[in-house]
Amino acid sequence: MNLSTWLVIGLGLLAGVLLGVGMLAWWLHKKSTEELPLPDKWPLLARGIITTEEYEVLNWLRLTFNDHLVMVKLPVLRFTIPVNRAKNGGGHQWQKLLNGVYCTFTVCTPSGSVVGCVDVPPKRGLPKGNRELKESLLSDCGIAYTVVRPSSLPKSNAMRAAFLGEMDVVDQPDHQDTRGGDSSFHADLDAFTQQAKRAAKDAALKELNKNNEFKQTQKNQPAGFNPDGTGAFHSRKAERFPTQWEDSFTQPSDSQTAKLDRN
């Protein structure tokens, strides 16, 4: 056979290989996008949403913030909103970035305003990137954030100071009469009180987190999900902060089965 014949055969083989690769890629893509049919009976069972350690911290939070509500594993997207919806695709970019990010517990007022968030780290520790994300995100939103372990619970008054800015206030006489009803004085007094409250809150939160040692994940640990349900950074930009509870669906950790106290 001459050179032209070998060239034709080679081109034919190359075309066949390319066609085969293309067909395989198409089949794999089709298989990955196929939707499962809805079953007549779901092969699932209900399970607890908190672990034994989280349950201990929950009871402590309910006693510490007995005048507030303590929500369990509430997504941060539920209580945050884009500053400018006209930018970044109407907030869809932030939604895609933060989808699935949550804290173990969220403390809010009876009217639904969030005052602080708490994470209970798993036995292997909370990933550093996960913690730093929440610290920066919640701080920019004016929401306190800390990590609490059942083995080393902080003092209740320190926790309330960090979340609510509570401080010892000396009772002062009402200046309404002595100032002749000067509303500007009361406005200045209120502004000063709010500023002092914010300063007390920031100082208390800094003190609360000062001795909080966090265990960093091992360098060789793969990115993605952990069996305990905590998320980590993903190598792909679209999934930098993946849903933290997805892996606990297939590999559930110690879930609390006892009924929660209603007191």
Secondary structure as UniProt FT lines:
FT   HELIX           3..33
FT   HELIX           52..64
FT   TURN            65..67
FT   STRAND          69..72
FT   HELIX           76..78
FT   TURN            85..86
FT   HELIX           88..91
FT   HELIX           92..98
FT   TURN            99..100
FT   STRAND          105..108
FT   TURN            110..111
FT   STRAND          114..119
FT   TURN            123..124
FT   HELIX           128..140
FT   TURN            141..142
FT   STRAND          144..147
FT   HELIX           150..152
FT   HELIX           156..164
FT   TURN            176..180
FT   HELIX           183..210
FT   TURN            219..220
FT   TURN            227..228
FT   HELIX           237..239
FT   TURN            244..245
FT   HELIX           246..250
//
